[in-house]
Amino acid sequence: MRYRVSVVIERDEHGYFAYSPELKGCHTQGDTLDEVMANIREAIELYMETLSEEERAALLSREILTTAIEVRGAQTA
């Protein structure tokens, strides 16, 4: 069975960090985007193996939305 899982990827000076908001504690890192994508796919597959079908359905039924918003910066005197 195939599942659609949300993944967030962040980049910093050490490389890439990825996690799934639906799957608490499911995260990984990698030096490149390709590496972190492969790592998070593997981490999610291993995580999913530990869950019952009911647990999978409950976790993956959450709707995760992401967007970008504009905010004002601090005003200086």
N, C-alpha and C positions, 0 to 999 in steps of 0.2 A: 504494500500500500504506500502511496505517496502522500505527503503532507506539505502544505504551504506554511512556512514558519517565518515570522518577522525577524530580521537581523539588523543590528545597528553596527556600523563600522566607523571607528574613529582613527585618525592618524595623528601621531605626535612625533617628537624627535627620536623615539626609540623604534618606530615602525607602526604597525597597525594593531588595533585591539577590536575584537568583535564579540558581541553578545546577543542573546535572544531575550527580548523583554518578556515573552511568554514563559520561558523556561528558566526559572530562578537558578542562578549559579552556573548556567551554561555559557561559558565564555572561553576565549582563546586569544592568542596573539600570533603575529607573523611579521617577518621582515618586509614582505611585499604584499600587495593586494591579492595576487594569485595565491600566495601561501596562506594568508589569513582566511580567504574564501574556502580553500580546501580544508583547513583546520576546523573552521566553524561547521562546515558540513559534516565532518567526521564527529565532532563533539555533539552535534544535535542527534545524529544517528545513534550514537552510544547512549545518550541521555534517553532517547525515546525507547530504547530496548528495556530500560528499567521501569517503564510505566505500563499500567494496564490500559486496555482500550478505553475504559471510562475516564481514566486520568488524562489520557491524550486528548480525548474529546473535550473535556472540561478546560484544559489549558489552552487549547488551540481555538476555542470558540470565542475568546476575547478579541475584540476589535482594537487593533493598534493603529493609530493615525499619527503621522508626522507631517509637520509643515514648518515653514520659516515665517517669522513675523518681524516687523520693524519696530524698534523701540527707540525712544530718545535717550541720548547719552547724558551724562552728568553735565550740568551747566557750570562753567567756571566764571568766577567774578571778574 
